[in-house]
Amino acid sequence: MKILAIDVGTGTEDILLYDTEKEIENSMKLVIPSPHLTIGQMISESESDLYFDGVIMGGGKIKDRCLEHMEKGYKIVFEELSGKTIRDNIEQVKSFGFEVVKEGSFDKELNEDSSLKYADYQKISLKDVDVDKLIDIFKSFDLDLEVDELIIAVQDHGYSEDMGDRDFRFEKIKEKLPEPLPPEVFAMEREEVPEYFTRMQSVIQSLEESNPEFKPVLMDTKFASLAGVCYDKEVLKLNSFIVMDIGNGHTTVASIENGKIQGVFEHHTRDLSPERFEELVLALADGTIKHEDVHDEGGHGAFALNPISKIEKVVVAGPKRALVEKTNLDYYHAAPGGDVMMTGTVGLVKSMEYLRKN
């Protein structure tokens, strides 16, 4: 069986084509710029008004690049769904000065002289995953992208009109763990993805429109990484330990015992000093961490179902992993499959296997 795993991060999009008949070290791998970086570059280089269609994707710096483009005197138009890349609330999107129009307006809306209103605008389509581009890349090496399973990770805060996104995201993490469970439980069949995960829903929609033969499984990037960390060959020897993904934006940390998550906290990386980070990790391990310990500092939150018996090792992944090196924690840099860049994709592959067995 061939599994295509795609992990869409803030800095890179990591891709692993895994064949269960081969060692994971012999898998085809790609590390390419994250889609929002590519689109941000397109915006910066453009010398015309811009029209965005497509779906919701990870916004990254897209909003900032658009605001900079308007400062140069250009106009920015979003179709309603693509506009939610900036904010889920469309009124907030309009508040930045962006025009928001109905889907399909690029080819339908006319000026008074019956000419197409947006004919001179550069059109940019938004989406997190472009399978056609991947097919072209593989074809350039005389490889066919024939897969049995597709699993994709994006970070989705979810959207609720009743609470902010950091509160809503952590509430849903906690709901997913009513008892100790392995990180792989965060993988979902496309039919199981709730409507409030609007970014995941957009991944599903864009694939249905462009590549309906692919039926994706979806997972959160942070828990894909935590799952992958657990399959490092040295970590497989451990029973009671801490895993963490220290990302460009968010840091997610879980305590693990008997292969199951016993507690979690999630914070913004920029707000963590080495000293505070160490305090939170130790509190998570002994089960004394409280939600307000993190939330009141601007992070997402924390909870502990149980303490773990000991910290055999602190296992770290993510681009900002150097943070842990400034602490007194006994850390280990995970490299599942022998590659630190494939932590998330290995987690996706293992989560797909778990999903199919259960």
C-alpha positions as CSV (number, residue, x, y, z in Angstrom):
1,M,0.0,0.0,0.0
2,K,1.2,3.5,-0.9
3,I,0.4,6.4,1.5
4,L,0.9,10.0,0.5
5,A,1.4,12.2,3.6
6,I,1.4,16.0,3.3
7,D,2.2,18.2,6.3
8,V,1.4,21.8,5.7
9,G,3.5,23.9,8.1
10,T,4.2,27.6,8.6
11,G,7.7,27.4,7.0
12,T,7.6,24.3,4.8
13,E,5.2,21.8,3.3
14,D,6.7,18.4,3.9
15,I,5.7,15.4,1.7
16,L,6.3,11.7,2.2
17,L,5.4,9.0,-0.3
18,Y,5.5,5.8,1.8
19,D,5.3,2.3,0.4
20,T,4.5,-0.3,3.1
21,E,6.6,-2.8,1.1
22,K,9.8,-0.8,1.7
23,E,11.6,0.7,4.7
24,I,10.4,4.2,5.5
25,E,14.0,5.5,4.9
26,N,13.6,4.6,1.3
27,S,10.4,6.7,0.8
28,M,10.3,9.5,-1.7
29,K,10.5,12.9,0.2
30,L,9.9,16.5,-0.7
31,V,10.3,19.7,1.4
32,I,8.9,22.7,-0.4
33,P,8.0,26.3,0.8
34,S,4.7,26.5,2.6
35,P,1.9,27.7,0.2
36,H,1.3,31.0,2.1
37,L,5.0,31.9,1.5
38,T,4.7,31.3,-2.2
39,I,1.5,33.3,-2.4
40,G,3.0,36.1,-0.3
41,Q,5.9,36.3,-2.8
42,M,3.4,36.5,-5.7
43,I,1.6,39.4,-3.9
44,S,4.9,41.3,-3.3
45,E,6.0,40.9,-6.9
46,S,2.6,41.9,-8.4
47,E,2.2,45.2,-10.2
48,S,-1.6,45.1,-10.6
49,D,-4.8,44.9,-8.6
50,L,-5.4,41.5,-7.1
51,Y,-8.4,39.2,-7.1
52,F,-8.4,36.1,-4.8
53,D,-10.6,33.1,-5.3
54,G,-10.3,29.5,-4.0
55,V,-10.9,28.4,-0.4
56,I,-9.7,29.0,3.1
57,M,-6.0,28.3,3.6
58,G,-3.3,29.0,6.2
59,G,-3.0,32.8,6.1
60,G,0.5,33.3,7.4
61,K,1.7,36.6,6.1
62,I,-0.9,36.9,3.3
63,K,-2.8,39.6,5.2
64,D,0.3,41.7,5.8
65,R,1.4,41.3,2.1
66,C,-2.1,42.4,1.0
67,L,-2.0,45.5,3.2
68,E,1.4,46.4,1.9
69,H,0.1,46.0,-1.6
70,M,-2.8,48.4,-0.9
71,E,-0.3,50.9,0.5
72,K,1.2,51.0,-3.0
73,G,-2.2,52.1,-4.4
74,Y,-3.5,48.7,-5.6
75,K,-6.9,47.2,-4.9
76,I,-7.6,43.9,-3.2
77,V,-10.7,41.8,-3.8
78,F,-11.5,38.5,-2.1
79,E,-14.3,36.1,-2.9
80,E,-16.2,35.2,0.3
81,L,-14.7,31.8,1.0
82,S,-11.1,32.8,0.2
83,G,-11.5,35.9,2.3
84,K,-11.9,33.8,5.4
85,T,-8.2,33.0,5.0
86,I,-7.8,36.5,6.5
87,R,-10.5,36.1,9.2
88,D,-13.4,33.8,9.6
89,N,-15.6,36.8,10.2
90,I,-16.2,38.5,6.8
91,E,-17.0,41.9,8.4
92,Q,-13.5,41.8,10.0
93,V,-12.0,41.1,6.5
94,K,-13.8,44.2,5.1
95,S,-12.5,46.3,8.0
96,F,-9.0,46.0,6.7
97,G,-10.1,47.7,3.5
98,F,-10.5,44.6,1.3
99,E,-13.4,44.3,-1.0
100,V,-15.4,41.1,-0.6
101,V,-17.5,39.7,-3.4
102,K,-19.6,36.6,-4.3
103,E,-18.0,33.5,-5.7
104,G,-17.5,33.6,-9.4
105,S,-17.6,37.4,-9.7
106,F,-14.3,37.5,-11.6
107,D,-16.0,36.1,-14.7
108,K,-19.5,37.6,-14.2
109,E,-19.5,41.1,-12.6
110,L,-19.6,43.8,-15.2
111,N,-18.8,47.6,-15.4
112,E,-21.4,50.1,-16.7
113,D,-20.0,49.6,-20.2
114,S,-20.7,45.8,-20.0
115,S,-16.9,45.0,-19.8
116,L,-15.7,42.6,-17.1
117,K,-15.1,44.6,-13.9
118,Y,-12.0,42.6,-12.8
119,A,-10.5,41.9,-16.2
120,D,-7.3,43.8,-15.4
121,Y,-6.9,42.2,-12.0
122,Q,-4.3,39.4,-11.4
123,K,-6.2,36.4,-10.1
124,I,-4.7,34.2,-7.4
125,S,-6.3,31.0,-6.2
126,L,-5.9,30.1,-2.6
127,K,-5.6,26.5,-1.3
128,D,-3.3,24.6,1.1
129,V,-2.8,21.5,-1.1
130,D,-2.1,21.5,-4.8
131,V,-2.0,17.8,-5.8
132,D,-1.6,18.7,-9.5
133,K,1.6,20.5,-8.7
134,L,2.8,17.4,-6.8
135,I,1.9,15.2,-9.7
136,D,4.0,17.4,-12.0
137,I,6.9,17.3,-9.7
138,F,6.8,13.5,-9.5
139,K,6.3,13.2,-13.2
140,S,9.5,15.3,-13.8
141,F,11.4,12.3,-12.2
142,D,9.4,9.8,-14.3
143,L,7.4,8.7,-11.2
144,D,3.7,8.2,-11.1
145,L,1.8,9.6,-8.1
146,E,-0.4,6.5,-7.7
147,V,-1.4,6.2,-4.0
148,D,-3.9,4.1,-2.0
149,E,-4.3,6.6,0.8
150,L,-3.9,10.4,1.2
151,I,-3.5,12.0,4.6
152,I,-3.0,15.7,5.1
153,A,-2.2,17.8,8.2
154,V,-3.0,21.5,8.6
155,Q,-3.3,23.5,11.8
156,D,-6.9,24.5,12.3
157,H,-8.1,26.6,15.3
158,G,-11.7,26.0,14.3
159,Y,-14.3,28.8,14.3
160,S,-17.0,29.6,16.7
161,E,-19.1,32.8,16.9
162,D,-19.2,32.4,20.7
163,M,-15.5,32.4,21.6
164,G,-12.0,33.3,20.4
165,D,-10.0,30.9,18.3
166,R,-7.4,30.1,20.9
167,D,-10.1,29.1,23.5
168,F,-12.1,27.2,20.9
169,R,-9.0,25.3,19.6
170,F,-8.0,24.1,23.1
171,E,-11.6,23.2,24.0
172,K,-11.7,20.9,21.0
173,I,-8.3,19.4,21.9
174,K,-9.6,18.6,25.4
175,E,-12.8,17.1,24.0
176,K,-10.7,14.7,21.9
177,L,-9.0,13.4,25.1
178,P,-11.7,12.4,27.6
179,E,-9.3,9.8,28.7
180,P,-5.7,8.9,28.0
181,L,-5.4,8.1,24.2
182,P,-2.6,7.9,21.7
183,P,-1.9,10.9,19.5
184,E,-3.0,9.0,16.5
185,V,-6.7,9.5,17.5
186,F,-6.5,13.0,16.1
187,A,-6.6,11.6,12.5
188,M,-10.1,11.9,11.0
189,E,-11.9,10.5,8.0
190,R,-13.1,13.3,5.8
191,E,-16.7,12.5,6.8
192,E,-15.8,12.9,10.4
193,V,-14.3,16.4,10.1
194,P,-16.6,18.9,11.9
195,E,-17.9,21.9,10.0
196,Y,-16.2,24.2,12.5
197,F,-12.8,23.1,11.3
198,T,-13.1,25.4,8.3
199,R,-9.5,25.1,7.0
200,M,-9.8,21.3,7.0
201,Q,-13.1,21.5,5.2
202,S,-11.5,23.7,2.6
203,V,-8.8,21.1,2.0
204,I,-11.6,18.6,1.4
205,Q,-13.5,20.9,-0.9
206,S,-10.5,21.9,-3.0
207,L,-9.6,18.2,-3.5
208,E,-13.2,17.3,-4.4
209,E,-13.1,20.0,-7.1
210,S,-9.6,19.3,-8.6
211,N,-8.8,15.7,-7.7
212,P,-11.9,13.8,-6.7
213,E,-10.1,10.5,-6.9
214,F,-8.3,11.4,-3.7
215,K,-10.2,10.8,-0.5
216,P,-8.2,12.5,2.2
217,V,-7.8,11.8,5.9
218,L,-7.2,15.0,7.9
219,M,-5.2,15.6,11.0
220,D,-3.9,18.6,13.0
221,T,-0.2,19.4,12.3
222,K,0.8,19.6,15.9
223,F,-0.6,16.2,16.8
224,A,0.8,14.7,13.6
225,S,4.2,15.8,14.8
226,L,3.7,14.5,18.3
227,A,2.7,11.1,16.8
228,G,5.7,11.1,14.6
229,V,8.0,11.9,17.5
230,C,6.8,8.7,19.3
231,Y,8.1,6.6,16.4
232,D,11.7,7.6,16.6
233,K,13.7,4.4,17.1
234,E,15.1,5.7,20.5
235,V,11.7,7.0,21.7
236,L,10.2,3.6,21.0
237,K,12.3,2.3,23.9
238,L,10.7,4.7,26.3
239,N,7.5,4.4,28.3
240,S,7.1,7.6,30.4
241,F,8.3,10.8,28.6
242,I,7.4,14.2,27.3
243,V,7.0,15.0,23.6
244,M,6.9,18.5,22.1
245,D,6.7,20.4,18.8
246,I,8.3,23.8,19.1
247,G,7.0,25.6,16.1
248,N,7.4,29.0,14.6
249,G,4.0,30.1,16.0
250,H,2.9,27.5,18.5
251,T,4.5,25.1,20.9
252,T,2.5,22.0,21.8
253,V,3.7,19.7,24.6
254,A,2.2,16.3,25.7
255,S,3.1,13.9,28.5
256,I,3.1,10.3,27.4
257,E,2.8,7.1,29.4
258,N,2.0,3.6,28.1
259,G,1.7,5.1,24.6
260,K,-1.1,7.5,25.5
261,I,-1.4,11.2,26.1
262,Q,-1.8,12.0,29.8
263,G,-1.8,15.8,29.5
264,V,-1.3,18.6,27.1
265,F,-0.4,22.3,27.0
266,E,-0.2,24.7,24.1
267,H,1.4,28.1,24.1
268,H,2.8,30.7,21.7
269,T,6.5,30.1,21.1
270,R,7.4,33.8,21.2
271,D,6.0,34.1,24.7
272,L,8.1,31.3,26.3
273,S,11.3,32.0,28.1
274,P,13.5,28.9,28.7
275,E,12.8,29.2,32.5
276,R,9.0,29.4,32.1
277,F,9.0,26.6,29.5
278,E,10.8,24.3,31.9
279,E,8.4,25.1,34.7
280,L,5.4,24.3,32.5
281,V,7.0,21.0,31.3
282,L,7.6,19.9,34.9
283,A,4.1,20.8,36.0
284,L,2.7,18.9,33.1
285,A,4.7,15.8,34.0
286,D,3.6,15.8,37.7
287,G,0.0,16.6,36.8
288,T,-0.2,19.9,38.6
289,I,-0.4,22.1,35.5
290,K,-3.6,24.2,35.3
291,H,-5.4,25.7,32.3
292,E,-4.9,29.3,33.7
293,D,-1.2,28.7,34.0
294,V,-1.0,29.0,30.2
295,H,-4.2,30.7,29.2
296,D,-3.6,33.8,31.3
297,E,-0.2,34.3,29.7
298,G,-1.9,34.4,26.2
299,G,-1.4,30.7,25.4
300,H,-4.2,28.3,24.4
301,G,-4.4,26.3,27.6
302,A,-3.4,23.2,29.6
303,F,-4.8,20.1,31.3
304,A,-3.5,16.9,32.9
305,L,-5.5,13.8,33.1
306,N,-2.8,12.0,35.1
307,P,0.8,12.6,36.2
308,I,3.4,10.4,34.6
309,S,5.6,8.2,36.7
310,K,8.9,9.9,35.6
311,I,10.4,11.8,32.8
312,E,12.7,9.3,31.1
313,K,13.4,11.9,28.4
314,V,12.1,15.1,26.9
315,V,11.7,14.5,23.1
316,V,11.7,17.5,20.9
317,A,10.7,18.4,17.3
318,G,10.0,21.6,15.4
319,P,11.9,24.5,13.8
320,K,12.3,26.4,17.1
321,R,13.6,23.4,19.0
322,A,16.7,25.3,20.2
323,L,14.5,26.7,23.0
324,V,14.8,23.4,24.9
325,E,18.6,23.6,24.7
326,K,18.5,26.6,27.0
327,T,16.7,24.6,29.8
328,N,17.9,22.0,32.3
329,L,15.7,19.4,30.8
330,D,17.2,16.1,29.6
331,Y,16.3,16.4,25.9
332,Y,16.6,14.3,22.7
333,H,16.0,15.6,19.2
334,A,13.6,13.2,17.4
335,A,14.3,12.1,13.8
336,P,11.8,9.4,13.0
337,G,12.7,7.6,9.8
338,G,16.1,9.2,10.2
339,D,14.9,12.7,9.1
340,V,14.0,15.6,11.4
341,M,12.0,17.2,8.6
342,M,9.7,14.2,8.3
343,T,8.4,14.1,11.9
344,G,4.9,15.2,10.9
345,T,4.7,13.0,7.8
346,V,5.8,9.9,9.7
347,G,3.2,10.8,12.3
348,L,0.6,11.0,9.5
349,V,1.6,7.6,8.1
350,K,1.4,5.9,11.5
351,S,-1.9,7.7,12.3
352,M,-3.3,6.4,9.0
353,E,-2.2,2.8,9.9
354,Y,-3.8,3.3,13.4
355,L,-7.0,4.5,11.8
356,R,-7.3,1.6,9.5
357,K,-6.7,-0.9,12.3
358,N,-9.3,0.6,14.5
